[in-house]
Every structure is written in structure tokens, then in C-alpha cells.
Amino acid sequence: MTVSNIGGEERLIILPDDYETSKTINTFTLPPPSNITSKPRIELFEDINGKLYEIRSFQFGKGPSYSHEEDLANDKYHYTKENHPIKSTFIVNTSDPTDGYVFNSSKIHFCSLYDIAFSLIGFYYRNSVSADEQDYSNSSDTDENQKSNSKTNEKFLTVRDYHDFLTDNHDKNWENISLSRLKSGLAKVSETIEEAGDVYYKITSAMITQFLLGKVSKIVENFPPSIPTLKNAPTEINQCYKVVMATNLLVSLIPRAAYHNLLTFSPTMDSGCLNLDIKASFIELENYETTNELQNAERELLMKSAMNVGLNSNGSVSLPVKKVTKKIVQNKKPKVAIGKGAIDGFFKRK
């Protein structure tokens, strides 16, 4: 753990376990590998062993963006005029309580390993620029960007030549990346040839796709338990769902053109990824969701029809009225035959 001061702002950084705290950390920034203009530059540093780390941050006392209005209504969090949480951080040495530190901020920075291959992918697709992740649904200019990139990346270069080329044509801070770290990144996304003992590299879209397929496969095999799967779905559909989610998790790390190359990937005998059909997974999941939505709509319609039986316009229940036929009983006077009654003789004509 260390404390840094940049521009008058103190930062608490949790360092890797094997990092010597006595060493000075020299950080630098590179463009975001996704080429999304709304994202900030990434902050990196390389240790003496050649490991590359990205400095990321987490802030306590600040809710997610989707519940911001609800949190304000419930007075759950409190912010300054600059929209910073009113929180402080206390660092306490349990062995020596007098050894401590207090920050007037709730933001903590931590380090995670970073693969420079993602920045190389961002360089290769540097013409594929997006405002945010929502633009990834539009692939209209993907082919044009790939043609433009292929024209500017036709040469095979040595690691040192690539280092100079990146520094001069992409970002000057590439000079802070060691040749050994750059070599390991180029080996993952480049075709290579060897001449006179020297290895030459050329980044290609095919090698980039192969590299990203490995990432997707690894995520599927170790699918995060925090991401819920589909309930009551067949096993093969849940597998498609995992492939789709794993592909979408890479959106924050790759440009739009690289993402759309993944969407159209179908395995061949030469691809080496026969068990990972990303294109089919997206299609099958979409078909299942469409069918499931239709079934749910039909089920909901039947439920509404059943509930609406016997309901008036005001919502009250009206039982079906049976037609009642009232039978009127008529009192029939008994008829007496003429000439047979006892009184008939009284009225007899004489």
C-alpha cells in the first residue's frame, strides 16, 4: 500500500503482494484500448520484473448510476458540490494504533494485471472510434475501417521497430513499455517470420480474433457465478447464453470493429476453435428469446381472458344469470255435466 500525490490530490493505492513498497512507482497513460472517446485514458506502470499493471479505482459511499435518482429521493448518499461522496478513509495499523492515516476521500485505487495485447488491438483498429458502447450495435463502417487498417499494417517489423512506430504514430507513452513486454503482446496478435535470426511481427485481424476467442473460451469455462443464467432454459441455450455474455464482457476492452469480427465468427477446420461458434450462439439465443416471448405473450393473453370472464367494465364480478321460467298455475273449475247435479232440477224448465 502506498500514498501518491498527483496535482495536489492524495491517492491511496493498494499495491500487488510481491511489489516492494520502497520502490518508486512511475505511472503513465495510454489511450483506452476500446477507442471509446467517452472513456478516460488508462493508467499503467511496469515493475522491475516486467509485469504490467493497470491502476483502477473503487469509491465507497456512491451508489450505481441506475439508482441515482432513487438514492437522492431516499437521502441515502450525501455529496459535495463537485458530486463527490462526503466520506473519509481511515488507515489503521492494528499492531500500532498510533500509526495511521486519514484521507478526505472515499476513493481507493488498486492494481490489476494488464495485457498490453489489448492496447495493440486498439492501435490496429485505431480508426474504429466510438462515442460509447451503444455504438457497437451499428456495424456500418466496420469494413471500411478494416480496409484502412490493413493498408497501414502490411509490413513485418522487429520488436524495436514496432516500439518506435507505436511511439511515433500512436502515442508517445509507448516509450514507457519495455521491449520484453511489447514482444509478449505482439506474439499474441501477430503473424511472425524469421530471417537471419531476427523475428519480424505483423498484427493481423485473424490473429486478433484468435486471441479474443481464447479469452471468450476462458470466460465460458470459468463463468462468473455473479451473472445469473437463464431459468428453465435447455442446457444448449444456457451454453449459448454464456458465450454471448462472455463476448459482450470484452466490449470495454476492444474496439467496435474487433467486436463485430467476433460476432461473425464460425469455426472451421483451420480455426482451431471447433467448440466455440459465436455467430450461431447469438442467433440461437435470439431465436429462443423470440419464441419464449411469443409463448409468454400467448400465456399472458390466455390468463387475461380467463380473468376477464365475468368482469364488468367497473371491475366487479358478475355471475352468469340463469334464465328462470316462471310457471303460472291456473285454478281450473271442475265442470259439472248438465242434468246430473242435485240443483239442476230446480232450474229445469217446466
Backbone torsions as a table, in degrees:
resi	resn	phi	psi	omega
1	MET	NA	138.6	-179.6
2	THR	-144.6	165.7	178.6
3	VAL	-121.0	127.9	179.0
4	SER	-119.1	158.2	-179.8
5	ASN	-130.6	110.7	179.7
6	ILE	-122.7	117.5	178.2
7	GLY	62.2	32.6	179.9
8	GLY	83.2	-2.0	179.9
9	GLU	-104.2	122.8	178.1
10	GLU	-81.5	141.2	-179.8
11	ARG	-130.9	138.2	175.3
12	LEU	-98.4	118.9	-176.5
13	ILE	-118.4	123.8	175.7
14	ILE	-88.7	114.8	-174.4
15	LEU	-87.1	162.3	174.9
16	PRO	-60.3	156.4	-175.7
17	ASP	-62.1	-36.6	-175.0
18	ASP	-92.4	12.3	-177.8
19	TYR	-93.1	136.6	179.2
20	GLU	-78.9	119.5	-176.8
21	THR	-68.2	-17.7	-179.6
22	SER	-76.5	-15.7	-178.9
23	LYS	-78.3	146.3	177.1
24	THR	-82.5	135.9	179.6
25	ILE	-96.8	121.4	175.5
26	ASN	-107.8	106.3	-177.8
27	THR	-96.1	158.7	176.0
28	PHE	-148.4	169.4	-177.4
29	THR	-122.7	153.1	173.4
30	LEU	-133.3	158.6	177.6
31	PRO	-60.0	151.0	177.7
32	PRO	-60.1	134.3	-175.8
33	PRO	-63.4	-21.0	179.5
34	SER	-80.2	-11.2	-176.7
35	ASN	59.5	30.4	175.6
36	ILE	-89.8	119.8	-172.1
37	THR	-67.4	-24.0	-179.0
38	SER	-80.3	-8.3	179.9
39	LYS	-92.1	145.4	178.1
40	PRO	-77.2	165.9	174.8
41	ARG	-66.4	149.8	-179.5
42	ILE	-89.1	143.1	-179.0
43	GLU	-102.8	126.9	-174.2
44	LEU	-128.5	161.3	166.3
45	PHE	-154.5	149.2	-178.5
46	GLU	-115.5	130.7	-178.8
47	ASP	-85.0	179.9	-175.2
48	ILE	-69.5	-17.4	179.1
49	ASN	-89.9	1.8	178.6
50	GLY	87.7	5.2	177.3
51	LYS	-80.3	136.0	-177.9
52	LEU	-105.3	129.5	-177.8
53	TYR	-121.7	146.9	172.2
54	GLU	-106.7	133.7	177.5
55	ILE	-90.5	117.5	-179.8
56	ARG	-117.4	172.9	-174.7
57	SER	-137.1	155.2	173.6
58	PHE	-139.1	137.8	-175.9
59	GLN	-121.4	124.7	175.6
60	PHE	-81.3	156.9	174.8
61	GLY	74.5	21.6	178.6
62	LYS	-138.1	120.1	-177.2
63	GLY	-77.9	170.0	178.1
64	PRO	-67.9	159.6	-176.1
65	SER	-65.3	-32.1	-175.9
66	TYR	-71.1	-18.7	179.2
67	SER	-112.2	20.2	-175.0
68	HIS	-61.8	-48.1	-178.2
69	GLU	-65.6	-39.6	179.0
70	GLU	-65.9	-39.8	178.5
71	ASP	-65.2	-37.4	177.5
72	LEU	-65.8	-40.7	-179.7
73	ALA	-65.4	-36.2	-179.5
74	ASN	-88.7	1.2	179.8
75	ASP	54.6	43.7	-175.2
76	LYS	-80.4	-38.6	-179.5
77	TYR	-122.9	156.3	-180.0
78	HIS	-125.4	135.9	-173.5
79	TYR	-127.4	158.1	174.1
80	THR	-83.6	-179.4	177.9
81	LYS	-63.3	-27.1	179.0
82	GLU	-87.4	11.1	178.8
83	ASN	66.7	30.4	174.6
84	HIS	-99.6	141.2	178.8
85	PRO	-62.8	142.5	176.3
86	ILE	-84.3	82.8	-178.2
87	LYS	-141.3	157.0	175.1
88	SER	-129.4	157.6	179.4
89	THR	-117.9	131.1	179.5
90	PHE	-112.2	127.8	174.8
91	ILE	-107.8	122.3	-175.7
92	VAL	-125.5	132.2	173.2
93	ASN	-88.8	110.9	-176.2
94	THR	-64.1	-26.3	178.8
95	SER	-78.3	-31.1	-179.2
96	ASP	-136.4	94.2	-176.8
97	PRO	-58.6	-22.3	179.9
98	THR	-75.8	-15.7	-179.8
99	ASP	-93.4	100.4	-177.8
100	GLY	-153.3	176.9	-178.7
101	TYR	-152.3	147.3	179.9
102	VAL	-125.4	129.2	175.9
103	PHE	-108.8	143.3	175.2
104	ASN	-90.5	33.3	179.6
105	SER	-144.5	153.3	178.7
106	SER	-104.8	12.1	-178.3
107	LYS	-93.4	128.2	177.9
108	ILE	-118.5	135.0	179.0
109	HIS	-103.6	144.2	178.6
110	PHE	-139.0	166.3	-175.0
111	CYS	-113.3	138.6	175.0
112	SER	-135.3	146.1	-179.8
113	LEU	-61.3	139.8	-178.7
114	TYR	-124.0	135.1	178.4
115	ASP	-94.4	114.7	-177.3
116	ILE	-65.1	-13.7	178.0
117	ALA	-60.9	-32.0	179.1
118	PHE	-66.4	-36.8	176.5
119	SER	-69.6	-32.6	175.1
120	LEU	-66.6	-36.8	175.7
121	ILE	-64.9	-41.8	177.1
122	GLY	-61.9	-36.1	176.7
123	PHE	-67.7	-43.9	-178.5
124	TYR	-61.4	-41.1	179.7
125	TYR	-101.4	38.2	-175.1
126	ARG	-64.3	-19.8	177.2
127	ASN	-83.6	-10.5	177.9
128	SER	-91.6	90.6	-175.5
129	VAL	-112.2	137.4	-179.6
130	SER	-129.1	152.9	177.0
131	ALA	-77.2	-40.7	177.5
132	ASP	-158.8	-176.9	-177.2
133	GLU	-65.9	-22.1	-179.5
134	GLN	-63.3	-25.8	-179.6
135	ASP	-70.8	-13.3	-176.9
136	TYR	-69.0	-16.2	177.5
137	SER	-75.8	-12.4	-179.9
138	ASN	-107.0	121.4	-177.7
139	SER	-116.2	25.9	-173.0
140	SER	-65.4	-35.6	-175.5
141	ASP	-104.7	13.1	-176.9
142	THR	-63.9	-45.8	-178.5
143	ASP	-63.8	-40.2	-180.0
144	GLU	-64.5	-40.3	179.2
145	ASN	-64.8	-38.7	-179.2
146	GLN	-67.6	-38.4	177.5
147	LYS	-64.4	-40.8	179.2
148	SER	-64.7	-39.9	-179.9
149	ASN	-68.6	-37.9	-177.7
150	SER	-65.2	-30.9	179.9
151	LYS	-71.0	-31.4	-176.2
152	THR	-94.9	0.5	-179.1
153	ASN	-130.4	41.9	-176.8
154	GLU	-89.1	-16.7	-173.9
155	LYS	-90.8	146.7	169.3
156	PHE	-88.0	130.8	-177.4
157	LEU	-129.4	153.0	172.8
158	THR	-75.0	169.6	-179.9
159	VAL	-60.2	-43.8	-179.0
160	ARG	-65.6	-40.4	178.5
161	ASP	-65.5	-39.0	176.7
162	TYR	-63.9	-38.5	179.4
163	HIS	-60.6	-46.2	178.7
164	ASP	-67.3	-39.3	-179.0
165	PHE	-64.3	-42.3	178.9
166	LEU	-65.2	-40.8	-179.2
167	THR	-66.2	-38.2	-176.7
168	ASP	-83.3	-29.6	-170.8
169	ASN	-114.0	-10.1	-178.9
170	HIS	-121.0	-64.8	179.9
171	ASP	-155.7	136.4	-176.1
172	LYS	-65.3	-21.9	-177.6
173	ASN	-75.6	-2.6	172.2
174	TRP	-62.1	-20.2	179.1
175	GLU	-64.6	-18.3	178.9
176	ASN	-83.6	-8.0	176.8
177	ILE	-87.1	128.5	-179.6
178	SER	-70.5	157.2	179.7
179	LEU	-63.8	-35.8	179.8
180	SER	-66.7	-39.3	178.6
181	ARG	-69.6	-39.7	177.9
182	LEU	-64.7	-38.6	179.7
183	LYS	-62.0	-42.5	179.9
184	SER	-65.2	-34.8	177.9
185	GLY	-72.0	-41.8	179.4
186	LEU	-63.7	-35.4	-178.7
187	ALA	-63.3	-22.8	-177.3
188	LYS	-85.4	-25.4	-172.5
189	VAL	-126.7	15.9	-174.3
190	SER	-128.4	151.8	164.9
191	GLU	-84.0	148.6	-176.3
192	THR	-129.1	149.6	170.1
193	ILE	-136.3	154.6	-178.6
194	GLU	-124.5	128.3	178.8
195	GLU	-137.9	127.8	177.3
196	ALA	53.3	36.9	177.6
197	GLY	83.5	-5.0	178.3
198	ASP	-102.4	141.7	179.4
199	VAL	-101.0	131.1	179.4
200	TYR	-113.2	143.5	-174.5
201	TYR	-121.7	145.8	172.3
202	LYS	-143.6	118.4	179.8
203	ILE	-71.9	132.8	178.9
204	THR	-131.1	156.0	179.6
205	SER	-66.3	-33.3	179.2
206	ALA	-65.0	-42.2	179.2
207	MET	-69.6	-34.9	176.8
208	ILE	-63.1	-44.2	179.5
209	THR	-62.9	-40.7	177.8
210	GLN	-62.1	-40.9	178.6
211	PHE	-63.5	-44.0	-179.2
212	LEU	-70.1	-32.7	176.1
213	LEU	-61.7	-37.9	176.3
214	GLY	-63.1	-38.3	177.6
215	LYS	-65.8	-43.7	179.5
216	VAL	-62.6	-44.5	-179.8
217	SER	-61.3	-39.3	-179.9
218	LYS	-67.5	-38.6	178.4
219	ILE	-66.8	-40.9	179.7
220	VAL	-63.2	-42.2	-179.9
221	GLU	-67.3	-31.7	179.1
222	ASN	-119.0	55.8	-173.4
223	PHE	-62.0	129.7	-177.4
224	PRO	-59.7	126.9	179.6
225	PRO	-67.5	-16.9	179.9
226	SER	-73.5	-16.2	178.6
227	ILE	-93.4	114.6	-177.8
228	PRO	-69.3	143.3	176.0
229	THR	-93.5	175.6	-178.3
230	LEU	-75.2	133.3	178.6
231	LYS	-85.1	141.9	175.8
232	ASN	60.7	21.5	178.5
233	ALA	-97.4	149.7	176.8
234	PRO	-60.1	158.2	-177.3
235	THR	-59.8	-41.4	-178.0
236	GLU	-68.0	-31.2	177.6
237	ILE	-72.0	-38.9	176.3
238	ASN	-63.7	-34.1	176.2
239	GLN	-66.7	-41.7	175.7
240	CYS	-61.6	-39.4	179.4
241	TYR	-62.1	-41.4	179.2
242	LYS	-64.6	-40.1	178.6
243	VAL	-63.8	-42.8	179.8
244	VAL	-64.1	-45.5	-179.5
245	MET	-65.1	-41.5	179.4
246	ALA	-62.8	-38.8	177.6
247	THR	-66.0	-42.6	-178.3
248	ASN	-70.8	-23.3	177.5
249	LEU	-67.3	-19.0	-179.8
250	LEU	-85.5	-2.7	-175.7
251	VAL	-58.1	-38.0	-177.1
252	SER	-74.3	-6.1	-175.9
253	LEU	-116.1	-12.6	-175.1
254	ILE	-130.0	151.4	177.1
255	PRO	-67.9	166.7	-177.4
256	ARG	-61.2	-40.7	-178.6
257	ALA	-63.2	-40.6	178.1
258	ALA	-66.4	-36.2	178.6
259	TYR	-64.2	-44.0	-178.5
260	HIS	-71.0	-26.3	172.4
261	ASN	-65.1	-35.4	176.6
262	LEU	-67.1	-40.8	-177.5
263	LEU	-61.5	-29.8	-176.3
264	THR	-97.0	8.7	-176.6
265	PHE	-78.7	128.1	170.5
266	SER	-127.9	137.3	-173.6
267	PRO	-70.1	146.0	173.4
268	THR	-129.8	174.9	-179.8
269	MET	-64.7	-27.2	-177.9
270	ASP	-89.3	-14.0	-174.1
271	SER	-76.3	-29.2	-180.0
272	GLY	79.0	6.0	179.6
273	CYS	-128.0	62.4	-173.6
274	LEU	-69.4	-23.2	-176.7
275	ASN	-93.4	4.8	-176.2
276	LEU	-126.6	95.2	178.9
277	ASP	-108.8	93.1	-174.7
278	ILE	-69.2	-42.0	-179.2
279	LYS	-60.2	-47.3	179.9
280	ALA	-65.7	-34.6	-179.9
281	SER	-64.1	-42.8	178.1
282	PHE	-64.4	-42.0	-178.0
283	ILE	-67.4	-46.0	-177.7
284	GLU	-66.0	-39.1	178.6
285	LEU	-66.5	-40.6	178.5
286	GLU	-64.5	-41.6	178.3
287	ASN	-64.3	-40.2	179.4
288	TYR	-65.0	-43.9	-179.9
289	GLU	-65.6	-37.3	177.9
290	THR	-65.0	-46.5	178.7
291	THR	-63.2	-41.3	-179.3
292	ASN	-65.6	-37.6	177.9
293	GLU	-65.5	-39.8	178.1
294	LEU	-64.9	-41.4	178.6
295	GLN	-65.1	-40.9	177.9
296	ASN	-65.5	-37.2	178.7
297	ALA	-65.7	-42.0	178.0
298	GLU	-65.2	-41.2	179.2
299	ARG	-64.4	-40.6	178.9
300	GLU	-66.5	-37.2	178.6
301	LEU	-65.1	-41.0	177.8
302	LEU	-65.2	-39.2	178.5
303	MET	-64.1	-42.3	179.0
304	LYS	-65.5	-38.8	178.9
305	SER	-63.7	-40.7	179.2
306	ALA	-67.1	-37.0	-178.8
307	MET	-75.3	-27.0	-177.0
308	ASN	-83.3	-7.6	177.8
309	VAL	-68.3	123.7	179.6
310	GLY	82.3	10.8	178.8
311	LEU	-101.6	131.3	175.2
312	ASN	-81.0	176.3	179.1
313	SER	-64.8	-24.5	179.0
314	ASN	-90.2	2.8	176.0
315	GLY	92.1	-3.0	-179.4
316	SER	-82.2	156.6	-177.9
317	VAL	-86.6	131.5	175.9
318	SER	-121.4	117.9	-179.8
319	LEU	-74.9	148.1	178.7
320	PRO	-63.6	132.6	-176.6
321	VAL	-93.1	125.1	177.9
322	LYS	-84.8	142.1	179.1
323	LYS	-77.2	120.4	-177.7
324	VAL	-102.8	125.3	177.2
325	THR	-100.8	114.0	-178.5
326	LYS	-87.8	125.3	-178.3
327	LYS	-96.2	119.3	-179.2
328	ILE	-90.6	121.9	-179.5
329	VAL	-88.9	120.8	178.7
330	GLN	-98.0	132.7	177.9
331	ASN	-82.4	109.8	-179.5
332	LYS	-92.8	126.4	177.2
333	LYS	-79.9	134.8	179.6
334	PRO	-67.2	134.4	178.5
335	LYS	-85.5	136.5	-179.1
336	VAL	-108.9	130.3	-179.5
337	ALA	-67.2	137.8	-178.2
338	ILE	-65.8	135.7	175.3
339	GLY	86.7	2.8	-177.8
340	LYS	-116.3	-9.8	179.5
341	GLY	-83.5	158.9	-177.5
342	ALA	-70.0	-30.1	-177.1
343	ILE	-88.3	-5.8	-176.6
344	ASP	-65.9	-30.1	-179.2
345	GLY	-68.8	-22.4	180.0
346	PHE	-69.3	-34.6	-179.0
347	PHE	-97.0	9.1	-177.9
348	LYS	-69.5	135.5	179.5
349	ARG	-68.1	144.5	177.8
350	LYS	-106.7	NA	NA
